[in-house]
Amino acid sequence: MAAALQAIGPLDGRYRNRLQSVADHFSEYAYIKHRVEVEIEYFIALISMNPPLPQLASVKPEEKIVSKLRAVYLNFTEEDALWVKQTEFKGGAPGGPPLATNHDVKAVEYLLKWKMTEMSKEAGFEAFAQVKEFIHFGLTSQDINNTCYPLMIQRFIRNVYVPKCAEILATLDTFARQWADIPLLARTHGQPASPTRMGKELMVFVHRVKSQLEVSFAFLLNLALALRSTVLTLLMPGPGFGPALRQVRRRHRKPERAHCGIP
């Protein structure tokens, strides 16, 4: 209750108890966790390159290595998120830099390097200490953020929005069929109009919800394609980096000025 009283907006205030499933996807904690996931998956992709980067040759993409890395975000805790926020704003977190980074993604990078240092103390994972500096290698902060956003939205739509819409749709459809023969006086411009049936009017909303679900499915497909494109772009470094980069530049090249009559 005290936290609700300090909330800036009603979503985190009076409606917080109804929006926990939304917070699981869009809270600051969820945002940090998704950043950790993207960083880890990118690092796994780096050590899986064939031929491997010479500096990463000591770490093989074996099942135990990959599982150990993924456990960082699969077992991500609120204490981990607080570690990131302390590193961002104050510094001095265990194993972290003494001063604040004043940079959210940099704080995530420090968390992962600390985690890899700790894991390197375990048998079979000693090489993590040698390759931890390749966390965030070749990336910008927006590479991470712009991969997180569609991933968060995609999972929210798939895990929360679509199931909730389907639940509403089933309820409306049930009532529409149950009340199909109940007469109802329709109104237009605030005046009585031709009579209709309760079931028929509810079916209008059933159709609208179905239309929204179709839009959601199309949006999910577009997000999946956007994520795939983003990941492929992040993994460009390698033998095909040059041709791929030239292809992207050709796609986004501005129109020639000569065609517009401009010298």
C-alpha positions in Angstrom: 0.0 0.0 0.0 2.8 2.4 0.9 4.4 1.9 -2.6 1.0 2.5 -4.3 0.8 5.9 -2.4 4.1 6.9 -3.8 3.3 6.0 -7.4 3.4 8.7 -10.0 0.6 7.3 -12.1 -2.5 5.1 -11.5 -1.1 2.1 -13.3 1.5 1.6 -10.5 -1.0 2.9 -8.0 -4.6 1.9 -7.6 -4.5 -0.6 -10.5 -1.2 -2.2 -9.6 -2.9 -5.4 -8.3 -4.6 -5.9 -11.6 -1.5 -5.4 -13.7 1.0 -7.7 -12.2 1.1 -9.8 -15.4 1.9 -6.6 -17.4 4.6 -5.7 -14.9 6.2 -9.1 -15.5 6.9 -7.9 -19.1 7.3 -4.1 -18.9 8.7 -3.2 -15.4 12.2 -2.0 -14.9 13.1 -5.4 -13.5 11.7 -7.1 -16.7 13.6 -4.6 -18.9 16.9 -5.4 -17.1 16.3 -9.1 -17.3 15.6 -8.9 -21.0 18.9 -7.0 -21.5 20.7 -9.7 -19.7 19.1 -12.3 -21.9 20.0 -10.5 -25.1 23.6 -10.0 -24.0 24.0 -13.7 -23.0 22.4 -15.0 -26.2 24.7 -12.8 -28.3 27.7 -14.0 -26.4 26.6 -17.6 -27.0 26.3 -16.8 -30.7 29.8 -15.4 -30.6 31.4 -18.5 -29.2 29.4 -20.6 -31.6 30.8 -18.9 -34.7 32.5 -21.2 -37.2 35.4 -20.6 -37.6 35.6 -19.3 -34.1 37.1 -16.0 -33.1 40.7 -16.7 -32.0 40.2 -14.9 -28.7 37.2 -17.1 -27.9 38.6 -20.4 -29.1 39.1 -21.6 -25.5 35.4 -21.6 -24.9 33.5 -24.2 -26.8 29.7 -24.0 -27.2 29.1 -27.2 -25.3 25.8 -28.0 -23.6 27.2 -27.4 -20.1 28.7 -24.1 -21.2 25.6 -22.8 -22.9 23.4 -24.0 -20.0 25.6 -22.3 -17.5 25.4 -19.0 -19.4 21.6 -19.2 -19.9 21.1 -19.9 -16.2 22.2 -16.2 -15.6 19.0 -14.9 -17.0 16.8 -17.9 -16.4 17.6 -17.6 -12.7 17.7 -13.8 -12.7 16.6 -12.4 -9.3 15.5 -9.1 -7.9 18.9 -8.9 -6.1 20.6 -9.0 -9.5 18.4 -6.1 -10.7 19.2 -4.1 -7.6 22.9 -4.8 -8.2 22.5 -3.3 -11.7 20.7 -0.2 -10.3 23.3 0.3 -7.6 26.1 0.1 -10.2 24.3 2.6 -12.4 23.6 5.2 -9.8 26.0 4.7 -6.8 28.7 2.1 -7.6 30.3 -0.1 -5.0 28.2 -3.2 -5.6 30.0 -6.5 -4.8 32.4 -7.2 -7.7 31.4 -4.1 -9.5 33.1 -0.7 -10.2 33.6 1.6 -7.2 31.9 4.6 -9.0 28.6 4.9 -10.7 28.4 4.2 -14.4 25.5 6.6 -15.0 24.7 4.2 -17.8 22.1 1.4 -17.6 23.4 -1.0 -20.2 27.0 -0.5 -19.0 25.8 -1.6 -15.6 24.3 -4.8 -17.1 27.7 -5.4 -18.8 29.5 -5.1 -15.5 27.0 -7.6 -13.9 27.7 -10.2 -16.5 31.4 -9.8 -16.2 31.2 -10.2 -12.5 28.9 -13.3 -12.9 31.5 -14.8 -15.4 34.3 -14.1 -12.9 32.4 -15.9 -10.2 31.5 -18.9 -12.5 35.2 -19.2 -13.6 36.0 -20.3 -10.0 34.0 -23.5 -10.7 35.6 -26.5 -12.2 35.2 -26.7 -16.0 34.4 -23.0 -16.4 37.8 -21.5 -15.8 38.0 -20.1 -19.3 35.2 -17.6 -18.5 37.7 -15.4 -16.8 39.7 -15.0 -20.0 36.7 -14.2 -22.3 34.5 -12.1 -20.1 35.7 -8.9 -21.9 33.8 -10.1 -25.0 30.5 -9.5 -23.2 29.0 -6.7 -25.3 31.7 -7.0 -27.9 30.9 -5.0 -31.1 27.6 -3.8 -29.7 26.0 -0.5 -28.8 23.5 0.1 -26.1 20.7 0.5 -28.7 21.6 -2.9 -30.2 20.6 -4.3 -26.9 17.6 -2.0 -26.2 16.1 -2.3 -29.7 16.3 -6.1 -29.4 14.6 -6.1 -26.0 11.7 -3.9 -27.0 10.1 -6.2 -29.6 11.0 -9.2 -27.5 9.1 -7.8 -24.5 6.1 -6.8 -26.6 6.0 -10.1 -28.4 6.0 -12.1 -25.2 3.4 -9.8 -23.6 1.0 -10.2 -26.6 1.5 -13.9 -26.7 1.4 -14.7 -23.0 -1.0 -12.0 -21.6 -2.9 -10.0 -24.3 -4.0 -12.8 -26.6 -5.1 -15.2 -23.8 -7.0 -12.4 -22.1 -8.7 -11.5 -25.4 -9.6 -15.1 -26.0 -11.1 -15.3 -22.5 -13.2 -12.2 -23.2 -14.2 -13.5 -26.6 -15.4 -16.8 -25.2 -17.5 -15.0 -22.5 -19.1 -12.7 -25.0 -19.8 -15.5 -27.5 -21.4 -17.6 -24.7 -23.7 -14.7 -23.7 -24.5 -13.8 -27.3 -25.8 -17.3 -27.9 -27.6 -17.5 -24.6 -29.4 -14.2 -25.2 -29.9 -14.6 -28.9 -33.7 -14.3 -28.7 -34.0 -11.5 -26.1 -35.5 -8.5 -27.8 -33.9 -5.1 -27.3 -34.9 -1.6 -28.3 -32.1 -0.1 -30.3 -31.3 3.6 -30.2 -29.8 6.0 -32.6 -28.8 9.6 -31.9 -30.3 9.1 -28.4 -33.7 8.3 -29.9 -35.6 4.9 -30.0 -34.9 3.0 -33.3 -35.7 -0.3 -34.8 -35.8 -3.2 -32.3 -32.9 -5.7 -32.3 -31.8 -8.7 -30.2 -29.4 -8.7 -27.3 -27.4 -11.6 -28.8 -27.0 -9.9 -32.1 -25.6 -6.8 -30.5 -23.1 -8.8 -28.4 -22.0 -10.6 -31.6 -20.9 -7.2 -32.9 -18.3 -7.1 -30.1 -17.4 -10.7 -30.7 -16.6 -9.8 -34.2 -14.5 -6.8 -33.1 -12.5 -8.8 -30.6 -11.8 -11.4 -33.3 -10.6 -8.6 -35.6 -8.2 -7.4 -32.9 -6.9 -10.9 -32.4 -6.2 -11.2 -36.1 -4.3 -7.9 -36.0 -2.4 -9.2 -32.9 -1.3 -12.4 -34.8 -0.1 -10.3 -37.7 1.8 -8.0 -35.3 3.4 -11.0 -33.7 4.6 -12.3 -37.1 6.0 -8.8 -37.9 7.8 -8.7 -34.5 9.2 -12.2 -35.1 10.6 -11.1 -38.4 12.0 -7.9 -36.9 13.7 -9.8 -34.2 15.2 -12.2 -36.7 16.4 -9.3 -38.8 17.9 -7.6 -35.7 19.7 -10.7 -34.6 21.1 -11.4 -38.0 22.4 -7.8 -38.1 24.1 -8.2 -34.7 25.8 -11.3 -35.9 27.1 -9.8 -39.1 30.8 -9.7 -38.0 32.5 -12.6 -39.7 33.2 -13.7 -43.3 30.0 -12.2 -44.7 30.2 -8.9 -42.9 31.4 -6.8 -45.8 28.8 -8.0 -48.4 26.0 -7.9 -45.9 26.8 -4.4 -44.8 27.0 -3.2 -48.4 23.6 -4.8 -49.1 22.1 -2.9 -46.1 23.6 0.3 -47.3 22.1 -0.2 -50.8 18.7 -0.8 -49.3 18.7 2.4 -47.3 20.5 4.6 -49.8 18.9 8.0 -50.4 17.4 8.7 -53.9 19.9 10.2 -56.3 19.6 14.0 -56.3 19.9 14.0 -60.1 16.5 12.4 -60.4 15.0 15.3 -58.4 16.6 17.9 -60.7 19.1 18.9 -58.0 22.7 19.1 -59.1 
